[in-house]
Amino acid sequence: MATIQELRCSICLRSYAPESVQYACPHCGLVGTLDVLYDYDALKTQLDRDSLRINREPSMWRYRDLLPISPETVVPPLQVGYTPLLDSRRLAENLGVRRAWVKDDGQNPTASLKDRASAMVVSRAIEKGISVVSAASTGNAAAALSGVGASVETAKIDIIIFVPATAPEAKIAQLRVYGAKVLLVEGTYDQAFDLCFEMSQQQGWYCRNTGINPFTIEGKKTVAYEIAEQMEWHVPEALIVSVGDGNILAGVHKGFWDLYQLGWIKRIPRLIGVQAEGSSALVKAWEQNLNAVDMQPQPADTIADSISAGVPRDRSKALRAVRKTSGGFLAVSDADIIASIPKLARLTGVFAEPAAAAVYAGAKRAVELNWIHPDDEIVLLVTGSGLKDVKRAQESVTGAIRVQPDLASVRQALNL
């Protein structure tokens, strides 16, 4: 277990003792999301990256020595993390780069990267003896929390979910299958988020909400650990991430930052955040050189529900991640996102939901902007499976060819 040295506000840099603050910075409010920091000098003397070669744990818990969970805590049994990193020659050729990989986190148990954060938060709840965990979500975080919570055998964990009523039906069904208490909010994601947090504060539930719970990042950062290890500790020049609340982007940055502090990698990749044009608050803030405190709510209207957020909750750390790595934010249209679903699938074999497929459109745009260069090695982080939103996948392709049950009809259909 990595012993937490301090919780530090990403805005004012105030330091708090590990157990003195549960959520965000008391001084800065919810915009002041907290960093979980460790004694990296001590960890250097205790840990050796090469020892991971003999660790056969095929999940995010192979990095348990770098995570804030005690050795005695029994973590949820679902195999979260250690997802494939696929080297795609055709994707590299299509984008015009030296090499390109796809990190397919749609292969997690509930089919999204959000399983990582949920596994961490539920483990923290078990450790602290908390029996109710809540979350607001457009679908993926809720499914992740519901699935991870259902898998726990050592304690009774009740899951309460606040989700916009407009969320895809497949995602809502997934929550109900896992047995979560699901509240369909007749409002936006941002309204569901605030409602969930207020109720959690009143009822004493442990709130998983993105950004305000500092341990969501401690789960999500493990995707960066895996990318580094799977690339033999030679990290790519750039990594492309789709962005809504900014927590995944911040988690990727935290993971690489941890490894850099330990001396396990020589640099941190440029981080490129991709938003939908209809929900691009971070793009606007980056272009206008705004800080997180000065950001105002923006419209959030996109078919990519997983990255729809009018007020990105981890905006402070997301902006920092891009600025510290000389990366950037860019926006792509819903039409380009839809077109990216089959394009990415046909180049790599990876079926991504709209928000996840957006990284392909973003990578194409980043190449046009010369943010990505021909000699670069890049990774596209695919955060969720296309099975999460089959309706949008159907919109991205033409219909199948109907034939009669005879060979002549087949030959005619295939122009043979």
C-alpha positions in Angstrom: 0.0 0.0 0.0 1.2 3.5 -0.8 0.8 5.6 2.3 -0.9 8.9 1.5 1.3 11.8 2.5 -1.2 14.6 1.8 -4.3 15.7 -0.1 -3.4 18.9 -2.0 -5.9 21.3 -3.7 -5.3 21.7 -7.4 -6.3 25.3 -7.2 -4.9 26.9 -4.1 -2.3 24.2 -3.3 -3.4 24.0 0.3 -2.3 20.7 1.9 -4.6 18.6 4.0 -4.0 15.6 6.2 -5.2 12.4 4.5 -8.3 11.8 6.6 -9.2 15.4 7.3 -11.1 16.1 4.1 -13.4 13.7 2.3 -14.1 15.4 -0.9 -12.9 18.8 -2.4 -10.9 21.7 -0.9 -12.9 23.4 1.9 -11.4 26.8 0.9 -12.0 26.6 -2.9 -15.2 24.6 -3.0 -16.0 21.9 -5.5 -13.8 23.4 -8.2 -10.8 22.7 -5.9 -10.5 19.0 -6.6 -7.8 17.3 -4.6 -4.6 15.4 -5.5 -3.7 12.3 -3.6 0.1 12.5 -3.1 2.6 10.0 -1.7 6.1 10.0 -0.4 7.7 9.2 -3.7 11.3 9.2 -2.4 10.3 6.4 0.0 8.5 4.5 -2.7 11.6 4.6 -4.9 13.5 2.7 -2.2 10.7 0.2 -1.7 9.5 -0.6 -5.3 11.1 -1.9 -8.4 9.3 -1.8 -11.7 11.0 -4.9 -12.9 9.3 -6.9 -10.1 6.0 -6.5 -12.0 7.3 -9.1 -14.4 6.7 -11.8 -11.8 3.4 -10.3 -10.7 0.8 -12.3 -12.5 -2.2 -10.5 -11.2 -4.1 -9.6 -14.4 -5.9 -6.5 -13.1 -5.3 -3.0 -11.9 -4.4 -4.5 -8.5 -1.1 -5.6 -9.8 -0.1 -2.0 -8.9 -1.5 -2.2 -5.4 1.7 -1.0 -3.9 1.0 2.3 -5.7 -2.6 2.5 -4.6 -4.2 3.8 -1.4 -5.7 0.5 -0.2 -4.4 -1.4 2.7 -3.1 -5.0 2.2 -5.8 -6.3 4.5 -8.7 -4.9 2.5 -10.5 -7.5 0.3 -11.1 -5.7 -3.0 -14.0 -6.5 -5.3 -13.4 -9.7 -7.3 -14.2 -8.4 -10.8 -11.1 -8.4 -13.0 -10.8 -4.7 -13.6 -8.0 -3.4 -15.8 -5.0 -5.0 -17.5 -6.9 -4.4 -20.8 -5.1 -4.9 -24.1 -2.9 -2.4 -25.8 -3.2 -3.1 -29.6 -0.5 -2.1 -32.0 -2.3 -1.2 -35.2 -0.2 -0.8 -38.4 -3.3 0.2 -40.4 -4.3 2.9 -38.0 -0.8 4.3 -38.0 -0.8 4.4 -41.8 -4.3 6.0 -41.9 -3.2 8.7 -39.5 0.2 9.2 -41.0 2.2 8.5 -37.9 5.1 6.1 -37.2 3.2 3.8 -34.8 -0.3 3.8 -33.3 -1.8 1.8 -30.5 -5.4 1.5 -29.2 -5.8 0.9 -25.5 -9.2 -0.9 -25.4 -10.8 -0.3 -22.0 -14.1 -1.4 -23.4 -12.9 -4.8 -22.3 -13.4 -4.1 -18.6 -16.2 -6.0 -16.8 -18.9 -3.4 -17.4 -17.4 -2.4 -20.7 -15.8 1.0 -19.8 -12.7 2.5 -18.1 -15.0 3.8 -15.3 -14.7 0.3 -13.7 -11.3 1.4 -12.5 -12.6 4.3 -10.5 -15.5 2.3 -9.2 -13.3 -0.5 -8.0 -11.2 2.0 -6.1 -14.1 3.8 -4.5 -15.9 0.7 -3.5 -12.6 -0.7 -2.0 -12.3 2.5 0.0 -15.9 2.1 1.2 -15.2 -1.4 2.3 -12.1 -0.3 4.1 -14.0 2.4 5.9 -17.1 0.3 6.7 -19.5 2.4 4.5 -22.5 0.5 3.2 -24.0 3.0 0.7 -22.2 4.4 -2.3 -23.8 6.9 -4.7 -23.0 8.4 -8.0 -24.4 10.7 -10.7 -23.6 9.5 -14.2 -24.6 9.6 -17.9 -24.4 5.8 -17.8 -20.9 4.4 -17.7 -19.8 5.4 -14.2 -23.2 4.2 -12.9 -22.9 0.9 -14.6 -19.3 0.5 -13.3 -20.3 1.3 -9.8 -23.4 -1.0 -10.0 -21.4 -3.9 -11.3 -18.5 -3.6 -8.9 -20.9 -3.1 -6.0 -22.8 -6.2 -6.9 -19.7 -8.3 -7.0 -18.6 -7.6 -3.4 -18.8 -10.7 -1.3 -17.2 -9.5 2.0 -19.7 -6.6 2.7 -23.2 -5.4 1.8 -22.8 -2.5 -0.5 -26.0 -0.6 -1.6 -25.6 1.4 -4.8 -27.8 4.5 -5.5 -27.6 6.1 -8.9 -28.7 9.4 -10.3 -28.8 9.4 -14.1 -30.4 11.8 -16.6 -33.6 10.3 -18.0 -32.2 10.9 -21.5 -29.4 8.3 -21.0 -29.3 5.4 -23.5 -31.7 2.7 -22.6 -29.0 0.0 -22.8 -27.0 1.8 -20.1 -30.1 2.2 -17.8 -30.9 -1.5 -18.2 -27.4 -2.4 -17.2 -27.8 -0.6 -13.9 -31.1 -2.3 -13.1 -29.7 -5.7 -14.0 -27.0 -5.2 -11.4 -29.6 -4.3 -8.8 -28.8 -0.7 -8.2 -31.4 1.8 -7.0 -31.8 4.0 -10.1 -33.3 7.5 -10.0 -34.0 8.9 -13.5 -33.6 12.6 -13.2 -35.7 14.8 -15.5 -32.8 17.2 -16.1 -29.2 17.5 -17.2 -26.2 15.5 -16.0 -25.0 18.6 -14.1 -28.3 18.7 -12.2 -28.2 15.0 -11.4 -24.6 15.5 -10.2 -25.5 18.3 -7.8 -28.6 16.4 -6.6 -26.6 13.3 -5.9 -23.9 15.2 -4.0 -26.4 17.1 -1.9 -28.3 13.9 -0.9 -25.1 12.1 -0.2 -24.0 14.9 2.2 -27.4 14.8 4.0 -27.6 11.0 4.2 -24.0 10.2 4.9 -23.5 8.1 1.7 -20.1 7.8 0.2 -20.3 9.8 -3.1 -18.3 8.5 -6.1 -19.1 11.6 -8.2 -16.4 12.3 -10.7 -13.7 14.8 -9.6 -15.0 15.6 -6.2 -14.1 12.2 -4.8 -10.3 12.3 -5.1 -10.0 8.6 -5.3 -11.7 8.2 -8.6 -8.4 9.4 -10.2 -6.5 6.9 -8.1 -8.4 4.2 -9.9 -8.3 5.7 -13.4 -4.6 6.4 -13.2 -3.9 2.7 -13.5 -4.6 2.9 -17.2 -1.4 5.0 -17.6 0.5 2.5 -15.5 -0.6 -0.3 -17.9 0.2 1.6 -21.0 3.7 2.3 -19.7 4.3 -1.2 -18.7 2.9 -2.7 -21.9 5.2 -0.4 -23.9 8.2 -1.6 -21.8 8.3 1.8 -20.1 8.9 3.6 -23.4 5.9 6.0 -23.4 4.3 7.4 -26.6 4.9 11.0 -27.8 1.2 11.7 -27.5 -2.0 10.2 -26.0 -5.5 11.1 -27.2 -8.3 11.0 -24.7 -12.0 11.9 -25.0 -13.1 14.4 -22.3 -16.3 15.3 -20.5 -15.8 16.0 -16.8 -12.0 15.8 -17.4 -11.4 13.1 -14.7 -10.1 10.5 -17.1 -7.7 12.9 -18.7 -6.6 14.0 -15.2 -6.2 10.4 -14.2 -4.0 9.6 -17.1 -1.8 12.5 -16.3 -1.6 11.5 -12.6 -0.6 8.0 -13.6 2.2 9.1 -15.8 3.2 11.8 -13.3 3.5 9.1 -10.5 5.7 7.0 -12.7 7.9 10.0 -13.6 8.4 10.8 -9.9 9.5 7.2 -9.4 11.9 7.4 -12.3 10.2 4.6 -14.1 9.6 6.6 -17.3 11.7 9.4 -18.8 8.9 11.8 -19.8 5.2 12.3 -19.7 3.4 12.1 -23.1 1.6 15.1 -24.6 -2.0 14.8 -23.7 -4.6 15.8 -26.2 -8.2 16.1 -25.0 -11.1 15.6 -27.4 -14.5 17.1 -26.8 -17.7 17.2 -28.8 -18.4 20.6 -30.4 -21.8 20.7 -28.5 -20.1 20.2 -25.2 -16.7 21.8 -25.3 -16.3 23.9 -22.2 -12.7 22.8 -21.7 -11.8 23.6 -25.4 -13.1 27.1 -24.9 -11.3 27.6 -21.6 -8.0 26.4 -23.1 -8.3 28.6 -26.2 -9.1 31.6 -24.0 -6.4 30.8 -21.5 -9.0 30.7 -18.6 -8.4 29.1 -15.3 -10.8 26.6 -13.8 -12.3 29.1 -11.3 -13.3 31.6 -14.1 -15.0 29.0 -16.3 -18.7 29.4 -16.7 -21.3 26.7 -17.6 -21.5 26.0 -21.3 -24.1 24.2 -23.4 -23.9 20.4 -23.3 -25.7 19.0 -26.3 -24.1 16.0 -28.1 -24.9 12.4 -29.1 -21.8 11.4 -27.2 -23.5 11.2 -23.8 -20.5 10.0 -21.9 -18.6 13.3 -22.6 -21.6 15.6 -22.2 -20.9 18.1 -19.3 -21.8 21.7 -19.1 -19.6 22.2 -16.1 -16.6 19.8 -16.2 -16.2 18.8 -12.6 -12.4 18.0 -12.7 -11.7 21.0 -14.9 -8.8 22.2 -12.8 -6.8 19.1 -13.2 -7.8 18.5 -16.8 -6.5 22.0 -17.8 -3.4 21.4 -15.8 -2.8 18.0 -17.5 -2.9 19.5 -21.0 -0.9 22.6 -20.1 1.8 20.8 -18.2 2.4 18.4 -21.1 2.3 20.9 -23.9 -0.8 19.2 -25.2 -4.1 20.7 -26.2 -7.9 20.5 -26.4 -9.9 20.3 -29.6 -13.5 19.7 -30.5 -15.0 17.4 -33.2 -18.6 17.4 -34.6 -21.2 14.8 -33.8 -21.1 13.8 -37.4 -17.4 13.1 -37.2 -17.9 11.2 -34.0 -20.6 8.9 -35.6 -18.4 8.4 -38.6 -15.5 7.4 -36.4 -17.4 4.4 -35.0 -17.1 2.2 -38.1 -13.8 3.8 -39.2 -12.0 2.9 -36.0 -13.7 -0.6 -36.0 -12.6 -1.4 -39.5 -9.0 -0.2 -38.9 -8.5 -1.9 -35.6 -11.3 -4.3 -34.8 -12.3 -2.2 -31.8 -16.0 -1.4 -31.4 -16.3 1.9 -29.5 -19.2 3.9 -28.2 -19.5 7.5 -29.6 -17.6 9.2 -26.8 -14.8 6.6 -27.1 -14.7 6.7 -30.9 -14.3 10.5 -30.7 -10.5 9.9 -30.2 -10.2 8.8 -33.8 -11.7 12.0 -35.1 -9.6 13.9 -32.6 -6.4 12.2 -33.7 -7.2 13.1 -37.4 -7.8 16.7 -36.4 -4.6 16.8 -34.3 -2.6 15.6 -37.3 -4.1 18.3 -39.4 -3.1 20.9 -36.7 0.4 19.5 -36.6 0.0 18.6 -32.9 0.9 15.1 -33.9 3.8 14.6 -36.2 4.8 11.9 -38.8 7.5 10.5 -36.5 5.3 10.3 -33.5 4.2 7.1 -31.7 0.7 7.7 -30.3 -1.9 5.9 -28.2 -5.7 6.3 -28.6 -7.5 5.6 -25.4 -10.8 3.9 -26.1 -12.9 4.3 -22.9 -16.1 2.3 -23.6 -17.5 -0.4 -25.8 -19.8 0.2 -28.7 -22.3 -2.2 -27.1 -23.1 0.7 -24.7 -25.0 2.5 -27.4 -26.0 0.2 -30.2 -28.5 2.8 -31.5 -25.7 5.2 -32.5 -23.7 2.4 -34.0 -26.7 1.5 -36.2 -26.8 5.2 -37.3 -23.2 5.0 -38.4 -23.6 2.2 -41.0 -25.9 1.3 -43.9 -28.3 -1.5 -43.7 -27.5 -5.2 -44.4 -28.4 -6.7 -47.8 -31.5 -8.9 -47.8 -31.3 -12.0 -49.9 -33.5 -15.0 -50.7 -32.4 -18.4 -49.4 -30.8 -19.4 -52.7 -27.4 -19.1 -54.3 -28.5 -17.0 -57.2 -29.8 -14.3 -54.8 -26.5 -14.4 -52.9 -24.5 -14.0 -56.2 -26.7 -11.1 -57.3 -26.3 -9.3 -54.0 -22.5 -9.7 -54.1 -22.2 -8.9 -57.8 -20.6 -12.3 -58.4 
